[in-house]
Amino acid sequence: MQNSSDKHARIIIDAMGGDNAPNEIVKGAVLAAKEFPIDIILVGKEEAIRDILKKEGEDDLKFQIVHAAEEVLMEDNPSTVLRDKKDTSMGVALKLLGEGGGDALVSAGSTGALLTGGTLFVKRIKGIRRAALAPILPTKNGGALLIDCGANVECTPEYLLQFAYMGYFYAKSHMNIKNPKVGLINIGTEETKGTPLYKETYALLKKAADTGTINFIGNIEGRDIVEGKADVILCDGFTGNIILKTIEGVGLFFVGEMKKIFKQSLKTKIAALMVKSGLVDFKKMLDYKEVGGAPLLGISKPIIKAHGSSDAHSFKSAIKQAVLYANLDIIPNITNNLCHMTINEE
């Protein structure tokens, strides 16, 4: 496994994607360029990008800028926008990645368009049926990878089998877990629980575990997620998206309620000062800005989907994630283990 400092990665940035583009996106790129040994390629409206770099006191010659006149808008159809609009920043960035113009791509734009464009322009790893989004959720053990979190609402047992392996290899390399525990989300821990999809997936994973190629620990329930029972949480995209949004919402609720409690009186304000460092650590654990984004696993080159409302700090974190992904052995590991991820039909 390579260290992130072993390679001077070329990171392609969709500068026009996200709620706060291009200002916060370009600022995040500037922060990343100062912190990491990388080359940054900014794709978007050239004049706007240069104006922001100038305001940040940056020499725009440090950055490669690729002009793209159009943007992917919220009202655009994710499945067709990159075909209908030929000159979007996301489309140009994806084509550049697919053609070898960079080592990884980061975008805070439309998830659906990024998934479609990644499949169309960069292509899936040969043999992988579907790409999947895999964010890291906060747990008692530090974090767990959730796969899939919304890219595939309807799945087959083979999709989930492949997601399990892709999540396993990502957690092993990126999260530095020696033998990640893979748990299948279900309504109970018994082998007989769940829909036909989950029962069939359980059987496939149990068989895979018997070969020693994956550490499948069986079914887990929703409450086991934050307890850190599994390092990789496996489910279809419909279920995963609900889990992700619920945990995000609960995190915001907890932080908001704690603020109210500590502002109630002079005593509680003094108490807040006494536990301030712990509160800061707790807030960081729940804050998506610290992670930055989610990898789109199954695509033949690294793509990171940053949070749509990313600020500069959050986007810098997403770029860091892309740098690590580009310099690790995740994609080769997936490619080399495809024989374990395919259902042989007799």
C-alpha positions in Angstrom: 0.0 0.0 0.0 1.3 3.4 -1.0 1.5 6.4 1.3 -0.4 9.5 0.2 2.9 11.4 0.0 4.5 8.9 -2.4 2.9 10.4 -5.5 2.2 13.9 -6.7 -1.4 13.4 -7.5 -3.3 15.4 -10.2 -6.7 16.3 -8.8 -9.5 17.5 -11.2 -12.0 19.8 -9.5 -15.5 20.5 -10.8 -15.4 24.2 -9.8 -19.0 25.0 -10.6 -20.7 22.1 -8.7 -22.5 22.6 -5.4 -24.5 25.2 -3.5 -21.5 27.4 -2.8 -19.7 27.1 -6.2 -17.5 28.5 -7.5 -16.3 30.6 -4.5 -16.0 28.0 -1.7 -14.9 25.3 -4.2 -11.9 27.3 -5.5 -11.1 28.5 -1.9 -11.0 24.8 -0.8 -8.7 24.0 -3.8 -6.4 26.8 -2.7 -6.3 25.4 0.9 -5.6 21.9 -0.4 -2.8 23.1 -2.7 -1.1 24.7 0.3 -1.4 21.6 2.4 -0.9 18.6 0.1 1.7 17.8 -2.6 -0.7 17.9 -5.5 -1.4 19.5 -8.9 -4.9 21.0 -9.2 -6.9 21.3 -12.4 -9.9 23.6 -12.0 -12.7 23.1 -14.5 -15.4 25.8 -14.9 -15.9 29.4 -16.0 -12.3 30.6 -16.4 -12.9 34.3 -15.7 -14.8 33.5 -12.5 -12.1 31.1 -11.3 -9.3 33.6 -12.0 -11.2 36.3 -10.1 -11.5 34.2 -7.0 -7.8 33.1 -7.2 -6.9 36.8 -7.4 -9.0 37.7 -4.4 -7.3 34.9 -2.5 -3.9 36.3 -3.4 -3.0 33.3 -5.4 -1.0 33.2 -8.6 -3.3 31.5 -11.1 -0.3 30.1 -12.9 -0.1 27.6 -10.0 -3.4 26.1 -11.1 -4.4 24.6 -14.4 -7.7 26.0 -15.5 -9.9 24.3 -18.1 -12.7 26.4 -19.3 -16.3 25.0 -19.3 -19.1 27.5 -20.0 -22.1 25.5 -18.6 -23.2 24.2 -15.2 -25.3 21.3 -14.1 -28.3 22.9 -12.4 -30.6 21.5 -9.7 -33.5 21.4 -12.2 -31.6 19.5 -14.8 -32.4 15.8 -15.4 -29.4 13.9 -13.8 -29.6 11.1 -16.3 -29.5 13.2 -19.5 -27.9 16.6 -18.6 -24.4 15.6 -19.5 -25.6 14.6 -23.0 -27.9 17.6 -23.4 -25.3 20.1 -22.2 -22.0 19.3 -23.8 -19.9 21.9 -22.0 -20.7 21.6 -18.3 -17.9 21.7 -15.8 -18.8 18.3 -14.5 -18.9 16.7 -18.0 -15.6 18.3 -19.0 -14.0 17.2 -15.7 -15.3 13.6 -16.1 -14.0 13.4 -19.7 -10.7 14.7 -18.6 -10.4 12.0 -15.9 -11.5 9.3 -18.4 -8.9 10.4 -20.9 -6.1 10.3 -18.3 -5.9 14.0 -17.7 -5.8 13.5 -13.9 -5.6 10.9 -11.2 -8.9 11.7 -9.3 -11.9 14.0 -9.5 -13.9 15.9 -6.8 -17.3 17.4 -7.4 -20.0 18.8 -5.1 -22.5 18.8 -7.9 -25.5 16.6 -8.6 -25.1 13.0 -7.3 -27.2 11.5 -10.1 -25.3 13.3 -12.8 -22.0 12.4 -11.3 -23.0 8.7 -11.1 -24.3 8.8 -14.7 -21.3 10.7 -16.0 -18.8 8.5 -14.2 -20.3 5.4 -15.7 -20.6 7.0 -19.2 -17.2 8.9 -19.5 -14.9 7.1 -17.0 -16.5 3.7 -17.1 -17.0 1.1 -14.4 -14.3 -1.4 -13.5 -14.8 -4.3 -15.9 -17.1 -6.8 -14.3 -18.6 -4.5 -11.7 -22.4 -4.2 -12.3 -23.1 -0.9 -10.5 -21.1 1.9 -8.9 -22.0 2.7 -5.3 -21.6 5.7 -2.9 -19.9 5.0 0.3 -19.7 7.7 3.0 -18.1 7.2 6.4 -20.5 7.4 9.3 -19.5 8.3 12.9 -19.3 5.4 15.3 -17.9 4.6 18.8 -14.9 3.1 17.0 -14.2 6.2 14.9 -16.2 5.5 11.7 -17.8 2.9 9.5 -18.3 2.8 5.7 -21.9 2.8 4.5 -22.4 1.2 1.1 -24.7 2.0 -0.8 -26.1 5.3 0.4 -28.3 6.2 -2.6 -26.8 5.5 -6.0 -28.8 2.3 -6.4 -32.4 2.3 -5.1 -33.1 -1.2 -6.4 -30.5 -3.9 -6.1 -29.8 -7.5 -6.8 -28.0 -10.0 -4.5 -25.0 -9.7 -6.9 -24.9 -5.9 -6.6 -24.8 -6.2 -2.8 -22.1 -8.9 -3.0 -20.0 -6.6 -5.1 -20.7 -3.6 -2.8 -19.5 -5.7 0.2 -16.2 -6.5 -1.4 -15.7 -2.9 -2.7 -16.4 -1.6 0.8 -14.1 -4.1 2.3 -11.2 -3.1 0.2 -11.8 0.6 0.6 -12.0 0.2 4.4 -8.9 -1.9 4.5 -6.8 0.6 2.5 -8.3 4.0 3.2 -9.4 3.4 6.8 -6.4 1.3 7.6 -8.4 -1.6 9.1 -6.6 -4.9 8.8 -9.6 -7.1 8.3 -12.8 -5.0 8.1 -16.0 -6.5 9.5 -18.8 -6.4 7.0 -22.4 -6.4 8.4 -25.6 -6.6 6.4 -28.3 -4.2 7.6 -31.5 -6.1 8.5 -34.5 -6.0 10.8 -32.9 -8.7 13.0 -29.7 -10.6 13.3 -31.1 -14.1 12.5 -30.2 -15.6 9.1 -33.8 -16.0 8.2 -34.7 -12.3 8.6 -35.5 -9.8 5.9 -36.8 -9.7 2.3 -35.8 -12.2 -0.3 -33.1 -9.8 -1.5 -31.5 -9.8 1.9 -31.8 -13.5 2.5 -30.2 -14.3 -0.8 -27.4 -11.7 -0.1 -26.8 -13.3 3.3 -26.3 -16.7 1.7 -23.9 -15.3 -0.9 -21.9 -13.4 1.8 -21.8 -16.5 4.1 -20.4 -18.5 1.2 -17.8 -15.8 0.4 -16.8 -15.7 4.1 -16.2 -19.4 4.0 -13.5 -18.9 1.3 -11.7 -16.4 3.6 -11.9 -13.6 1.1 -14.2 -11.3 3.2 -14.9 -10.9 6.9 -18.7 -11.1 6.9 -20.1 -11.0 10.5 -23.8 -11.6 9.5 -26.8 -9.4 9.9 -26.7 -6.2 12.0 -29.5 -3.9 13.2 -29.8 -0.2 12.9 -28.7 0.4 16.5 -25.5 -1.6 15.9 -24.3 1.1 13.4 -23.2 3.7 15.9 -22.0 1.0 18.3 -19.3 0.2 15.8 -20.3 -3.5 15.4 -19.3 -3.4 11.8 -16.6 -1.5 9.8 -18.6 -1.8 6.5 -22.4 -1.4 6.7 -24.0 -3.1 3.6 -27.4 -2.3 2.2 -29.3 -1.2 -0.9 -29.2 2.5 -1.8 -32.8 3.2 -0.6 -32.1 1.9 2.9 -28.7 3.5 3.0 -29.9 7.0 2.1 -32.5 6.8 4.9 -29.7 5.7 7.3 -27.4 8.5 6.2 -30.0 11.3 6.4 -31.3 10.0 9.8 -27.8 10.0 11.3 -27.1 13.5 9.9 -30.4 14.8 11.3 -29.8 13.2 14.8 -26.3 14.7 14.8 -27.6 18.2 14.1 -30.4 17.6 16.8 -27.9 16.6 19.5 -25.5 19.5 18.8 -28.4 22.0 18.8 -29.9 20.6 22.0 -26.6 20.6 23.8 -26.1 24.3 22.9 -29.5 25.1 24.4 -28.6 23.2 27.6 -25.3 24.9 28.1 -26.8 28.4 27.5 -29.5 28.0 30.2 -27.7 29.6 33.1 -24.4 30.9 34.4 -23.8 27.4 35.9 -24.3 25.6 32.6 -22.1 28.2 30.8 -19.3 27.5 33.3 -19.9 23.8 32.8 -19.6 24.2 29.1 -16.2 25.9 29.5 -15.0 23.0 31.6 -16.0 20.4 29.0 -15.3 22.6 25.9 -12.5 20.4 24.4 -14.8 17.3 24.7 -17.6 19.1 23.1 -15.4 20.2 20.2 -14.3 16.7 19.6 -17.9 15.4 19.7 -19.0 18.0 17.2 -16.1 17.1 14.9 -17.1 13.5 15.0 -20.6 14.3 13.8 -19.6 17.0 11.3 -19.6 15.9 7.6 -17.1 18.7 6.9 -14.3 16.7 8.6 -14.8 13.8 6.2 -15.5 15.9 3.1 -17.2 13.4 0.8 -18.0 9.9 -0.3 -16.1 7.8 -2.8 -18.0 6.5 -5.9 -16.8 2.9 -5.7 -16.8 0.7 -8.8 -15.7 3.4 -11.2 -12.3 2.7 -12.9 -10.7 5.9 -11.5 -11.2 7.7 -8.2 -14.2 10.0 -7.9 -15.2 11.7 -4.7 -18.7 13.2 -4.3 -18.3 16.2 -1.9 -21.3 17.4 0.1 -23.5 19.7 -1.9 -23.3 22.4 0.7 -19.5 22.2 1.1 -17.6 25.2 2.3 -13.9 25.7 1.7 -12.9 23.5 4.7 -15.2 20.7 3.8 -14.1 20.7 0.1 -10.4 20.7 1.2 -11.3 17.5 3.2 -12.9 16.0 0.1 -9.7 16.7 -1.9 -7.6 15.1 0.8 -9.8 12.0 0.5 -9.3 12.0 -3.3 -5.5 12.2 -2.9 -5.5 9.2 -0.6 -7.8 7.3 -2.9 -5.6 8.0 -5.9 -2.5 6.8 -4.1 -3.9 3.6 -2.6 -4.4 0.1 -4.0 -8.2 0.0 -3.8 -9.1 -0.2 -7.5 -6.4 -2.9 -8.2 -7.7 -4.9 -5.3 -11.2 -4.8 -6.5 -10.1 -5.7 -10.1 -8.0 -8.6 -8.9 -10.8 -10.1 -6.8 -13.6 -10.0 -9.3 -13.7 -13.7 -9.4 -15.2 -13.7 -5.9 -17.8 -11.0 -6.8 -19.6 -12.7 -9.6 -22.5 -15.1 -9.4 -21.9 -18.0 -11.8 -25.2 -18.9 -13.4 -25.5 -22.5 -14.3 
